[in-house]
Amino acid sequence: MKTARKAKGLTQQELANEARVSLRTVQRIKKGTEEISGFSLRQINKILNIPLEPIIMQNVVERSIDTNQIGSIREGVN
């Protein structure tokens, strides 16, 4: 994120202003220590136009898919 922000010539505050999020939100994403809302990530992505996965996955140690979960869409019973 830092590289993309600097390539656009933006400070953290300018990015926050353009994305309509707080400076603290930008700082938390950079630090990667707290959960960030999807809204905030989308807003920043609109400005920087970078893939979200590296930002989202930066602190994930292991990925897994639970194949036993039932989807949220179910066939109706008549």
PyMOL Python script that loads the backbone (N, CA, C, O; Angstrom):
from pymol import cmd

cmd.read_pdbstr("""\
ATOM      1  N   MET A   1       0.820  -1.182   0.000  1.00  0.00           N
ATOM      2  CA  MET A   1       0.000   0.000   0.000  1.00  0.00           C
ATOM      3  C   MET A   1       0.870   1.254   0.000  1.00  0.00           C
ATOM      4  O   MET A   1       0.571   2.225  -0.694  1.00  0.00           O
ATOM      5  N   LYS A   2       1.932   1.226   0.772  1.00  0.00           N
ATOM      6  CA  LYS A   2       2.818   2.387   0.858  1.00  0.00           C
ATOM      7  C   LYS A   2       3.405   2.732  -0.510  1.00  0.00           C
ATOM      8  O   LYS A   2       3.460   3.900  -0.893  1.00  0.00           O
ATOM      9  N   THR A   3       3.839   1.711  -1.235  1.00  0.00           N
ATOM     10  CA  THR A   3       4.433   1.938  -2.551  1.00  0.00           C
ATOM     11  C   THR A   3       3.430   2.579  -3.503  1.00  0.00           C
ATOM     12  O   THR A   3       3.759   3.527  -4.216  1.00  0.00           O
ATOM     13  N   ALA A   4       2.197   2.054  -3.509  1.00  0.00           N
ATOM     14  CA  ALA A   4       1.153   2.590  -4.382  1.00  0.00           C
ATOM     15  C   ALA A   4       0.791   4.014  -3.983  1.00  0.00           C
ATOM     16  O   ALA A   4       0.566   4.867  -4.842  1.00  0.00           O
ATOM     17  N   ARG A   5       0.735   4.267  -2.695  1.00  0.00           N
ATOM     18  CA  ARG A   5       0.408   5.613  -2.203  1.00  0.00           C
ATOM     19  C   ARG A   5       1.480   6.602  -2.624  1.00  0.00           C
ATOM     20  O   ARG A   5       1.174   7.691  -3.110  1.00  0.00           O
ATOM     21  N   LYS A   6       2.748   6.220  -2.435  1.00  0.00           N
ATOM     22  CA  LYS A   6       3.845   7.118  -2.789  1.00  0.00           C
ATOM     23  C   LYS A   6       3.939   7.311  -4.296  1.00  0.00           C
ATOM     24  O   LYS A   6       4.293   8.396  -4.758  1.00  0.00           O
ATOM     25  N   ALA A   7       3.624   6.262  -5.076  1.00  0.00           N
ATOM     26  CA  ALA A   7       3.653   6.377  -6.535  1.00  0.00           C
ATOM     27  C   ALA A   7       2.638   7.414  -7.023  1.00  0.00           C
ATOM     28  O   ALA A   7       2.839   8.062  -8.050  1.00  0.00           O
ATOM     29  N   LYS A   8       1.553   7.557  -6.273  1.00  0.00           N
ATOM     30  CA  LYS A   8       0.540   8.567  -6.617  1.00  0.00           C
ATOM     31  C   LYS A   8       0.855   9.918  -5.990  1.00  0.00           C
ATOM     32  O   LYS A   8       0.121  10.887  -6.184  1.00  0.00           O
ATOM     33  N   GLY A   9       1.961   9.978  -5.232  1.00  0.00           N
ATOM     34  CA  GLY A   9       2.375  11.241  -4.625  1.00  0.00           C
ATOM     35  C   GLY A   9       1.499  11.684  -3.474  1.00  0.00           C
ATOM     36  O   GLY A   9       1.343  12.881  -3.237  1.00  0.00           O
ATOM     37  N   LEU A  10       0.919  10.726  -2.751  1.00  0.00           N
ATOM     38  CA  LEU A  10       0.007  11.041  -1.659  1.00  0.00           C
ATOM     39  C   LEU A  10       0.653  10.791  -0.304  1.00  0.00           C
ATOM     40  O   LEU A  10       1.381   9.815  -0.121  1.00  0.00           O
ATOM     41  N   THR A  11       0.382  11.673   0.634  1.00  0.00           N
ATOM     42  CA  THR A  11       0.721  11.393   2.024  1.00  0.00           C
ATOM     43  C   THR A  11      -0.381  10.499   2.589  1.00  0.00           C
ATOM     44  O   THR A  11      -1.411  10.300   1.945  1.00  0.00           O
ATOM     45  N   GLN A  12      -0.167   9.965   3.782  1.00  0.00           N
ATOM     46  CA  GLN A  12      -1.212   9.171   4.427  1.00  0.00           C
ATOM     47  C   GLN A  12      -2.464  10.014   4.630  1.00  0.00           C
ATOM     48  O   GLN A  12      -3.579   9.536   4.422  1.00  0.00           O
ATOM     49  N   GLN A  13      -2.284  11.263   5.035  1.00  0.00           N
ATOM     50  CA  GLN A  13      -3.436  12.145   5.266  1.00  0.00           C
ATOM     51  C   GLN A  13      -4.186  12.418   3.971  1.00  0.00           C
ATOM     52  O   GLN A  13      -5.417  12.420   3.962  1.00  0.00           O
ATOM     53  N   GLU A  14      -3.473  12.647   2.888  1.00  0.00           N
ATOM     54  CA  GLU A  14      -4.122  12.898   1.601  1.00  0.00           C
ATOM     55  C   GLU A  14      -4.888  11.666   1.123  1.00  0.00           C
ATOM     56  O   GLU A  14      -5.994  11.784   0.596  1.00  0.00           O
ATOM     57  N   LEU A  15      -4.299  10.487   1.309  1.00  0.00           N
ATOM     58  CA  LEU A  15      -4.995   9.252   0.956  1.00  0.00           C
ATOM     59  C   LEU A  15      -6.270   9.118   1.776  1.00  0.00           C
ATOM     60  O   LEU A  15      -7.330   8.797   1.239  1.00  0.00           O
ATOM     61  N   ALA A  16      -6.166   9.362   3.061  1.00  0.00           N
ATOM     62  CA  ALA A  16      -7.340   9.284   3.938  1.00  0.00           C
ATOM     63  C   ALA A  16      -8.422  10.253   3.469  1.00  0.00           C
ATOM     64  O   ALA A  16      -9.596   9.889   3.405  1.00  0.00           O
ATOM     65  N   ASN A  17      -8.038  11.466   3.147  1.00  0.00           N
ATOM     66  CA  ASN A  17      -9.003  12.467   2.689  1.00  0.00           C
ATOM     67  C   ASN A  17      -9.678  12.032   1.391  1.00  0.00           C
ATOM     68  O   ASN A  17     -10.902  12.096   1.277  1.00  0.00           O
ATOM     69  N   GLU A  18      -8.891  11.591   0.417  1.00  0.00           N
ATOM     70  CA  GLU A  18      -9.460  11.194  -0.875  1.00  0.00           C
ATOM     71  C   GLU A  18     -10.342   9.957  -0.751  1.00  0.00           C
ATOM     72  O   GLU A  18     -11.353   9.835  -1.442  1.00  0.00           O
ATOM     73  N   ALA A  19      -9.950   9.035   0.140  1.00  0.00           N
ATOM     74  CA  ALA A  19     -10.719   7.800   0.325  1.00  0.00           C
ATOM     75  C   ALA A  19     -11.901   8.002   1.264  1.00  0.00           C
ATOM     76  O   ALA A  19     -12.744   7.116   1.406  1.00  0.00           O
ATOM     77  N   ARG A  20     -11.963   9.163   1.905  1.00  0.00           N
ATOM     78  CA  ARG A  20     -13.022   9.474   2.864  1.00  0.00           C
ATOM     79  C   ARG A  20     -13.033   8.517   4.055  1.00  0.00           C
ATOM     80  O   ARG A  20     -14.080   8.052   4.505  1.00  0.00           O
ATOM     81  N   VAL A  21     -11.815   8.244   4.549  1.00  0.00           N
ATOM     82  CA  VAL A  21     -11.643   7.459   5.774  1.00  0.00           C
ATOM     83  C   VAL A  21     -10.736   8.274   6.687  1.00  0.00           C
ATOM     84  O   VAL A  21     -10.167   9.282   6.267  1.00  0.00           O
ATOM     85  N   SER A  22     -10.606   7.843   7.916  1.00  0.00           N
ATOM     86  CA  SER A  22      -9.757   8.582   8.853  1.00  0.00           C
ATOM     87  C   SER A  22      -8.279   8.256   8.622  1.00  0.00           C
ATOM     88  O   SER A  22      -7.931   7.204   8.084  1.00  0.00           O
ATOM     89  N   LEU A  23      -7.432   9.179   9.038  1.00  0.00           N
ATOM     90  CA  LEU A  23      -5.990   8.939   8.994  1.00  0.00           C
ATOM     91  C   LEU A  23      -5.661   7.705   9.817  1.00  0.00           C
ATOM     92  O   LEU A  23      -4.821   6.894   9.426  1.00  0.00           O
ATOM     93  N   ARG A  24      -6.317   7.569  10.942  1.00  0.00           N
ATOM     94  CA  ARG A  24      -6.096   6.407  11.821  1.00  0.00           C
ATOM     95  C   ARG A  24      -6.381   5.101  11.075  1.00  0.00           C
ATOM     96  O   ARG A  24      -5.664   4.120  11.267  1.00  0.00           O
ATOM     97  N   THR A  25      -7.407   5.072  10.235  1.00  0.00           N
ATOM     98  CA  THR A  25      -7.724   3.869   9.453  1.00  0.00           C
ATOM     99  C   THR A  25      -6.579   3.534   8.520  1.00  0.00           C
ATOM    100  O   THR A  25      -6.173   2.375   8.428  1.00  0.00           O
ATOM    101  N   VAL A  26      -6.052   4.532   7.828  1.00  0.00           N
ATOM    102  CA  VAL A  26      -4.913   4.309   6.926  1.00  0.00           C
ATOM    103  C   VAL A  26      -3.727   3.776   7.718  1.00  0.00           C
ATOM    104  O   VAL A  26      -3.045   2.853   7.272  1.00  0.00           O
ATOM    105  N   GLN A  27      -3.481   4.344   8.876  1.00  0.00           N
ATOM    106  CA  GLN A  27      -2.360   3.909   9.711  1.00  0.00           C
ATOM    107  C   GLN A  27      -2.557   2.475  10.201  1.00  0.00           C
ATOM    108  O   GLN A  27      -1.602   1.699  10.249  1.00  0.00           O
ATOM    109  N   ARG A  28      -3.790   2.121  10.565  1.00  0.00           N
ATOM    110  CA  ARG A  28      -4.067   0.760  11.030  1.00  0.00           C
ATOM    111  C   ARG A  28      -3.876  -0.250   9.908  1.00  0.00           C
ATOM    112  O   ARG A  28      -3.372  -1.348  10.147  1.00  0.00           O
ATOM    113  N   ILE A  29      -4.269   0.101   8.691  1.00  0.00           N
ATOM    114  CA  ILE A  29      -4.061  -0.808   7.561  1.00  0.00           C
ATOM    115  C   ILE A  29      -2.570  -0.995   7.329  1.00  0.00           C
ATOM    116  O   ILE A  29      -2.114  -2.120   7.123  1.00  0.00           O
ATOM    117  N   LYS A  30      -1.817   0.075   7.358  1.00  0.00           N
ATOM    118  CA  LYS A  30      -0.371  -0.003   7.151  1.00  0.00           C
ATOM    119  C   LYS A  30       0.280  -0.887   8.216  1.00  0.00           C
ATOM    120  O   LYS A  30       1.138  -1.718   7.917  1.00  0.00           O
ATOM    121  N   LYS A  31      -0.143  -0.689   9.449  1.00  0.00           N
ATOM    122  CA  LYS A  31       0.422  -1.451  10.565  1.00  0.00           C
ATOM    123  C   LYS A  31      -0.002  -2.915  10.505  1.00  0.00           C
ATOM    124  O   LYS A  31       0.771  -3.803  10.864  1.00  0.00           O
ATOM    125  N   GLY A  32      -1.229  -3.167  10.051  1.00  0.00           N
ATOM    126  CA  GLY A  32      -1.703  -4.531   9.878  1.00  0.00           C
ATOM    127  C   GLY A  32      -2.006  -5.275  11.156  1.00  0.00           C
ATOM    128  O   GLY A  32      -1.966  -6.505  11.176  1.00  0.00           O
ATOM    129  N   THR A  33      -2.307  -4.565  12.217  1.00  0.00           N
ATOM    130  CA  THR A  33      -2.524  -5.229  13.503  1.00  0.00           C
ATOM    131  C   THR A  33      -3.976  -5.284  13.934  1.00  0.00           C
ATOM    132  O   THR A  33      -4.303  -5.940  14.923  1.00  0.00           O
ATOM    133  N   GLU A  34      -4.849  -4.608  13.212  1.00  0.00           N
ATOM    134  CA  GLU A  34      -6.252  -4.568  13.616  1.00  0.00           C
ATOM    135  C   GLU A  34      -7.142  -4.916  12.435  1.00  0.00           C
ATOM    136  O   GLU A  34      -6.738  -4.790  11.279  1.00  0.00           O
ATOM    137  N   GLU A  35      -8.350  -5.353  12.735  1.00  0.00           N
ATOM    138  CA  GLU A  35      -9.313  -5.632  11.674  1.00  0.00           C
ATOM    139  C   GLU A  35      -9.768  -4.320  11.046  1.00  0.00           C
ATOM    140  O   GLU A  35      -9.976  -3.320  11.734  1.00  0.00           O
ATOM    141  N   ILE A  36      -9.915  -4.347   9.741  1.00  0.00           N
ATOM    142  CA  ILE A  36     -10.340  -3.169   8.988  1.00  0.00           C
ATOM    143  C   ILE A  36     -11.619  -3.529   8.254  1.00  0.00           C
ATOM    144  O   ILE A  36     -11.755  -4.643   7.748  1.00  0.00           O
ATOM    145  N   SER A  37     -12.544  -2.607   8.194  1.00  0.00           N
ATOM    146  CA  SER A  37     -13.815  -2.881   7.522  1.00  0.00           C
ATOM    147  C   SER A  37     -13.619  -3.009   6.017  1.00  0.00           C
ATOM    148  O   SER A  37     -12.712  -2.413   5.435  1.00  0.00           O
ATOM    149  N   GLY A  38     -14.480  -3.791   5.412  1.00  0.00           N
ATOM    150  CA  GLY A  38     -14.478  -3.932   3.961  1.00  0.00           C
ATOM    151  C   GLY A  38     -14.715  -2.594   3.283  1.00  0.00           C
ATOM    152  O   GLY A  38     -14.151  -2.317   2.224  1.00  0.00           O
ATOM    153  N   PHE A  39     -15.553  -1.762   3.898  1.00  0.00           N
ATOM    154  CA  PHE A  39     -15.824  -0.430   3.352  1.00  0.00           C
ATOM    155  C   PHE A  39     -14.539   0.374   3.233  1.00  0.00           C
ATOM    156  O   PHE A  39     -14.267   0.961   2.185  1.00  0.00           O
ATOM    157  N   SER A  40     -13.755   0.406   4.293  1.00  0.00           N
ATOM    158  CA  SER A  40     -12.513   1.179   4.290  1.00  0.00           C
ATOM    159  C   SER A  40     -11.543   0.654   3.243  1.00  0.00           C
ATOM    160  O   SER A  40     -10.906   1.432   2.532  1.00  0.00           O
ATOM    161  N   LEU A  41     -11.432  -0.665   3.150  1.00  0.00           N
ATOM    162  CA  LEU A  41     -10.544  -1.251   2.155  1.00  0.00           C
ATOM    163  C   LEU A  41     -10.987  -0.904   0.741  1.00  0.00           C
ATOM    164  O   LEU A  41     -10.156  -0.581  -0.108  1.00  0.00           O
ATOM    165  N   ARG A  42     -12.281  -0.969   0.484  1.00  0.00           N
ATOM    166  CA  ARG A  42     -12.790  -0.618  -0.851  1.00  0.00           C
ATOM    167  C   ARG A  42     -12.538   0.851  -1.173  1.00  0.00           C
ATOM    168  O   ARG A  42     -12.181   1.189  -2.302  1.00  0.00           O
ATOM    169  N   GLN A  43     -12.721   1.721  -0.188  1.00  0.00           N
ATOM    170  CA  GLN A  43     -12.501   3.148  -0.410  1.00  0.00           C
ATOM    171  C   GLN A  43     -11.043   3.421  -0.784  1.00  0.00           C
ATOM    172  O   GLN A  43     -10.761   4.190  -1.703  1.00  0.00           O
ATOM    173  N   ILE A  44     -10.139   2.792  -0.073  1.00  0.00           N
ATOM    174  CA  ILE A  44      -8.709   2.982  -0.355  1.00  0.00           C
ATOM    175  C   ILE A  44      -8.350   2.358  -1.696  1.00  0.00           C
ATOM    176  O   ILE A  44      -7.556   2.919  -2.451  1.00  0.00           O
ATOM    177  N   ASN A  45      -8.928   1.204  -1.994  1.00  0.00           N
ATOM    178  CA  ASN A  45      -8.682   0.554  -3.271  1.00  0.00           C
ATOM    179  C   ASN A  45      -9.122   1.429  -4.441  1.00  0.00           C
ATOM    180  O   ASN A  45      -8.473   1.426  -5.487  1.00  0.00           O
ATOM    181  N   LYS A  46     -10.209   2.173  -4.282  1.00  0.00           N
ATOM    182  CA  LYS A  46     -10.677   3.066  -5.344  1.00  0.00           C
ATOM    183  C   LYS A  46      -9.616   4.114  -5.677  1.00  0.00           C
ATOM    184  O   LYS A  46      -9.464   4.497  -6.837  1.00  0.00           O
ATOM    185  N   ILE A  47      -8.892   4.573  -4.678  1.00  0.00           N
ATOM    186  CA  ILE A  47      -7.881   5.608  -4.886  1.00  0.00           C
ATOM    187  C   ILE A  47      -6.574   5.005  -5.398  1.00  0.00           C
ATOM    188  O   ILE A  47      -5.975   5.534  -6.334  1.00  0.00           O
ATOM    189  N   LEU A  48      -6.134   3.913  -4.799  1.00  0.00           N
ATOM    190  CA  LEU A  48      -4.832   3.342  -5.149  1.00  0.00           C
ATOM    191  C   LEU A  48      -4.891   2.331  -6.287  1.00  0.00           C
ATOM    192  O   LEU A  48      -3.887   2.083  -6.955  1.00  0.00           O
ATOM    193  N   ASN A  49      -6.073   1.746  -6.508  1.00  0.00           N
ATOM    194  CA  ASN A  49      -6.243   0.754  -7.567  1.00  0.00           C
ATOM    195  C   ASN A  49      -5.211  -0.373  -7.457  1.00  0.00           C
ATOM    196  O   ASN A  49      -4.482  -0.666  -8.406  1.00  0.00           O
ATOM    197  N   ILE A  50      -5.170  -0.991  -6.285  1.00  0.00           N
ATOM    198  CA  ILE A  50      -4.256  -2.115  -6.054  1.00  0.00           C
ATOM    199  C   ILE A  50      -5.071  -3.327  -5.620  1.00  0.00           C
ATOM    200  O   ILE A  50      -6.181  -3.172  -5.112  1.00  0.00           O
ATOM    201  N   PRO A  51      -4.531  -4.540  -5.814  1.00  0.00           N
ATOM    202  CA  PRO A  51      -5.246  -5.734  -5.355  1.00  0.00           C
ATOM    203  C   PRO A  51      -5.419  -5.700  -3.840  1.00  0.00           C
ATOM    204  O   PRO A  51      -4.503  -5.316  -3.114  1.00  0.00           O
ATOM    205  N   LEU A  52      -6.584  -6.099  -3.372  1.00  0.00           N
ATOM    206  CA  LEU A  52      -6.853  -6.085  -1.934  1.00  0.00           C
ATOM    207  C   LEU A  52      -6.221  -7.258  -1.202  1.00  0.00           C
ATOM    208  O   LEU A  52      -5.910  -7.143  -0.016  1.00  0.00           O
ATOM    209  N   GLU A  53      -6.026  -8.373  -1.874  1.00  0.00           N
ATOM    210  CA  GLU A  53      -5.529  -9.567  -1.191  1.00  0.00           C
ATOM    211  C   GLU A  53      -4.224  -9.338  -0.430  1.00  0.00           C
ATOM    212  O   GLU A  53      -4.128  -9.766   0.720  1.00  0.00           O
ATOM    213  N   PRO A  54      -3.217  -8.686  -1.009  1.00  0.00           N
ATOM    214  CA  PRO A  54      -1.991  -8.477  -0.216  1.00  0.00           C
ATOM    215  C   PRO A  54      -2.232  -7.683   1.065  1.00  0.00           C
ATOM    216  O   PRO A  54      -1.585  -7.932   2.083  1.00  0.00           O
ATOM    217  N   ILE A  55      -3.157  -6.731   1.018  1.00  0.00           N
ATOM    218  CA  ILE A  55      -3.459  -5.943   2.219  1.00  0.00           C
ATOM    219  C   ILE A  55      -4.180  -6.809   3.237  1.00  0.00           C
ATOM    220  O   ILE A  55      -3.849  -6.796   4.423  1.00  0.00           O
ATOM    221  N   ILE A  56      -5.164  -7.560   2.772  1.00  0.00           N
ATOM    222  CA  ILE A  56      -5.965  -8.385   3.665  1.00  0.00           C
ATOM    223  C   ILE A  56      -5.139  -9.518   4.257  1.00  0.00           C
ATOM    224  O   ILE A  56      -5.269  -9.839   5.439  1.00  0.00           O
ATOM    225  N   MET A  57      -4.295 -10.119   3.438  1.00  0.00           N
ATOM    226  CA  MET A  57      -3.584 -11.325   3.848  1.00  0.00           C
ATOM    227  C   MET A  57      -2.218 -11.058   4.470  1.00  0.00           C
ATOM    228  O   MET A  57      -1.510 -12.012   4.792  1.00  0.00           O
ATOM    229  N   GLN A  58      -1.819  -9.805   4.652  1.00  0.00           N
ATOM    230  CA  GLN A  58      -0.463  -9.504   5.097  1.00  0.00           C
ATOM    231  C   GLN A  58      -0.098 -10.136   6.443  1.00  0.00           C
ATOM    232  O   GLN A  58       1.075 -10.420   6.684  1.00  0.00           O
ATOM    233  N   ASN A  59      -1.059 -10.356   7.306  1.00  0.00           N
ATOM    234  CA  ASN A  59      -0.747 -10.940   8.613  1.00  0.00           C
ATOM    235  C   ASN A  59      -1.366 -12.312   8.824  1.00  0.00           C
ATOM    236  O   ASN A  59      -1.407 -12.813   9.948  1.00  0.00           O
ATOM    237  N   VAL A  60      -1.846 -12.921   7.749  1.00  0.00           N
ATOM    238  CA  VAL A  60      -2.430 -14.250   7.862  1.00  0.00           C
ATOM    239  C   VAL A  60      -1.313 -15.271   7.723  1.00  0.00           C
ATOM    240  O   VAL A  60      -0.556 -15.250   6.752  1.00  0.00           O
ATOM    241  N   VAL A  61      -1.216 -16.155   8.687  1.00  0.00           N
ATOM    242  CA  VAL A  61      -0.159 -17.152   8.685  1.00  0.00           C
ATOM    243  C   VAL A  61      -0.586 -18.378   7.883  1.00  0.00           C
ATOM    244  O   VAL A  61       0.225 -18.974   7.173  1.00  0.00           O
ATOM    245  N   GLU A  62      -1.845 -18.749   7.997  1.00  0.00           N
ATOM    246  CA  GLU A  62      -2.315 -19.961   7.342  1.00  0.00           C
ATOM    247  C   GLU A  62      -3.709 -19.717   6.773  1.00  0.00           C
ATOM    248  O   GLU A  62      -4.555 -19.086   7.407  1.00  0.00           O
ATOM    249  N   ARG A  63      -3.927 -20.229   5.569  1.00  0.00           N
ATOM    250  CA  ARG A  63      -5.249 -20.126   4.954  1.00  0.00           C
ATOM    251  C   ARG A  63      -5.871 -21.501   4.939  1.00  0.00           C
ATOM    252  O   ARG A  63      -5.188 -22.496   4.694  1.00  0.00           O
ATOM    253  N   SER A  64      -7.163 -21.564   5.199  1.00  0.00           N
ATOM    254  CA  SER A  64      -7.860 -22.840   5.101  1.00  0.00           C
ATOM    255  C   SER A  64      -9.294 -22.580   4.672  1.00  0.00           C
ATOM    256  O   SER A  64      -9.859 -21.515   4.922  1.00  0.00           O
ATOM    257  N   ILE A  65      -9.856 -23.573   4.028  1.00  0.00           N
ATOM    258  CA  ILE A  65     -11.245 -23.486   3.594  1.00  0.00           C
ATOM    259  C   ILE A  65     -12.009 -24.589   4.287  1.00  0.00           C
ATOM    260  O   ILE A  65     -11.633 -25.759   4.215  1.00  0.00           O
ATOM    261  N   ASP A  66     -13.076 -24.217   4.955  1.00  0.00           N
ATOM    262  CA  ASP A  66     -13.916 -25.197   5.626  1.00  0.00           C
ATOM    263  C   ASP A  66     -14.924 -25.727   4.613  1.00  0.00           C
ATOM    264  O   ASP A  66     -15.903 -25.054   4.291  1.00  0.00           O
ATOM    265  N   THR A  67     -14.682 -26.927   4.119  1.00  0.00           N
ATOM    266  CA  THR A  67     -15.561 -27.498   3.095  1.00  0.00           C
ATOM    267  C   THR A  67     -16.818 -28.107   3.698  1.00  0.00           C
ATOM    268  O   THR A  67     -17.689 -28.571   2.962  1.00  0.00           O
ATOM    269  N   ASN A  68     -16.929 -28.117   5.017  1.00  0.00           N
ATOM    270  CA  ASN A  68     -18.100 -28.677   5.677  1.00  0.00           C
ATOM    271  C   ASN A  68     -19.188 -27.638   5.924  1.00  0.00           C
ATOM    272  O   ASN A  68     -20.276 -27.986   6.382  1.00  0.00           O
ATOM    273  N   GLN A  69     -18.915 -26.377   5.631  1.00  0.00           N
ATOM    274  CA  GLN A  69     -19.910 -25.335   5.862  1.00  0.00           C
ATOM    275  C   GLN A  69     -21.029 -25.428   4.838  1.00  0.00           C
ATOM    276  O   GLN A  69     -20.804 -25.741   3.669  1.00  0.00           O
ATOM    277  N   ILE A  70     -22.218 -25.153   5.295  1.00  0.00           N
ATOM    278  CA  ILE A  70     -23.385 -25.107   4.422  1.00  0.00           C
ATOM    279  C   ILE A  70     -23.532 -23.661   3.961  1.00  0.00           C
ATOM    280  O   ILE A  70     -23.440 -22.735   4.768  1.00  0.00           O
ATOM    281  N   GLY A  71     -23.758 -23.469   2.674  1.00  0.00           N
ATOM    282  CA  GLY A  71     -23.896 -22.125   2.123  1.00  0.00           C
ATOM    283  C   GLY A  71     -25.087 -21.401   2.712  1.00  0.00           C
ATOM    284  O   GLY A  71     -25.959 -22.014   3.327  1.00  0.00           O
ATOM    285  N   SER A  72     -25.119 -20.093   2.519  1.00  0.00           N
ATOM    286  CA  SER A  72     -26.195 -19.295   3.078  1.00  0.00           C
ATOM    287  C   SER A  72     -27.437 -19.302   2.190  1.00  0.00           C
ATOM    288  O   SER A  72     -28.495 -18.836   2.613  1.00  0.00           O
ATOM    289  N   ILE A  73     -27.329 -19.811   0.989  1.00  0.00           N
ATOM    290  CA  ILE A  73     -28.490 -19.890   0.103  1.00  0.00           C
ATOM    291  C   ILE A  73     -28.979 -21.323   0.128  1.00  0.00           C
ATOM    292  O   ILE A  73     -28.235 -22.259  -0.165  1.00  0.00           O
ATOM    293  N   ARG A  74     -30.230 -21.473   0.482  1.00  0.00           N
ATOM    294  CA  ARG A  74     -30.806 -22.815   0.588  1.00  0.00           C
ATOM    295  C   ARG A  74     -32.045 -22.906  -0.277  1.00  0.00           C
ATOM    296  O   ARG A  74     -32.748 -21.919  -0.496  1.00  0.00           O
ATOM    297  N   GLU A  75     -32.298 -24.108  -0.762  1.00  0.00           N
ATOM    298  CA  GLU A  75     -33.496 -24.345  -1.564  1.00  0.00           C
ATOM    299  C   GLU A  75     -34.699 -24.325  -0.647  1.00  0.00           C
ATOM    300  O   GLU A  75     -34.687 -24.946   0.415  1.00  0.00           O
ATOM    301  N   GLY A  76     -35.741 -23.613  -1.053  1.00  0.00           N
ATOM    302  CA  GLY A  76     -36.945 -23.520  -0.253  1.00  0.00           C
ATOM    303  C   GLY A  76     -37.734 -24.819  -0.239  1.00  0.00           C
ATOM    304  O   GLY A  76     -37.706 -25.575  -1.210  1.00  0.00           O
ATOM    305  N   VAL A  77     -38.424 -25.075   0.837  1.00  0.00           N
ATOM    306  CA  VAL A  77     -39.265 -26.270   0.969  1.00  0.00           C
ATOM    307  C   VAL A  77     -40.702 -25.848   0.763  1.00  0.00           C
ATOM    308  O   VAL A  77     -41.185 -24.935   1.432  1.00  0.00           O
ATOM    309  N   ASN A  78     -41.388 -26.500  -0.153  1.00  0.00           N
ATOM    310  CA  ASN A  78     -42.792 -26.171  -0.413  1.00  0.00           C
ATOM    311  C   ASN A  78     -43.734 -27.067   0.323  1.00  0.00           C
ATOM    312  O   ASN A  78     -44.950 -26.916   0.206  1.00  0.00           O
TER     313      ASN A  78
END
""", "prot")
cmd.dss("prot")
cmd.show_as("cartoon", "prot")
cmd.util.cbc("prot")
cmd.orient("prot")
